[in-house]
Amino acid sequence: MLLSGFATFLGIAVVIGVVGYRFFRAEGSVAPTEVVALLPKGAKIVSIAPSEDRIVVTIEIAGATEIRTFDLKTLRPAGRLRFANEP
């Protein structure tokens, strides 16, 4: 009985420890309240989609398609992929 009581206490302590660790380690996870992303003149946003820890924005610029990714936590640009038609 003493062994099962110790195992129960240890299990509860581990769960509380993990929850506390994740709670206090979540610093900086709040996104800024306002961010402005400038698009070229005449650009059109085709779609926006969340993907794991990124926001993916598909843009059409003068007949060419471009995909821009932004970090979900900081909303900073993470990458850009451009598609163009062959001449």
N, C-alpha and C positions, 0 to 999 in steps of 0.2 A: 504494500500500500504506500509506503514511503517513496518507493521508486516511481510509481505512477503519478504521485503528487508532484514529485520533482520534475518529471517529464512534462506534465501539464503546465506547471509554472514556467519552465524553460520555453515551451511553445508560445505561451502568451507573451513572454518577454521579447521573443524574437519578432513576433508580429507587431507589437507596439514599437519596437526599435526600427523596423523597416518603414512603418508608416511615418514615424517621426523623422527619419532620415530623408524620405522623399518630400515631406512637407517643408523642411528647412532647406533642402537643396534646390527647391523650385524657384530660387531667386532669379530675377531677370526674365521670367517667363511671360511677363505682361508686355504686350506689344504697345508701342507708342500710340497715342490717341489720334494723331494726324500725320500722314505722310503724303507727299505729292510726287508722283512719278510723271515726268515730262515725256510726252510722245511727240514724234515728228509731226509737222503740219500735214494734215490730210490723212493721218493714220486712223484706222478703225479697229476697235477691239472686237475680235470675233468670238472669243470665249475666255472664261476664267474658271480654273478648277483647282481645288486643293489636292496636294499629293504628299502624304506623310508629313514632312517638316518643311514643305515648300508650297508656294502659290504659283501656279503656272498660268501665264497670260498669253494668249495667241492674238497677234496683231497682224493686220493687213496694211502694207505700206506700198502704194503705187503698184499694185498687182503682185507684189512679193509677200510671202508669209514669213513672219518672225515669231519665235517663241521666247518669251522672257520669263525667268524664274526669280522669285523673291523668297528670302528666308521668312518663315512664318512667325518666328519670335521677334525678330528685329525689323522686319519688312525692308531690309536692305537688298539691293540686286544681287543675285547669286550666279546668274549666267544668262547668256543670250545665244540663240541658235537661229541662223538665218537660212531661209530656203529661197532659191532663185531658179528661174527657168533657164535652160540651156539655150544659147542663141541659135 
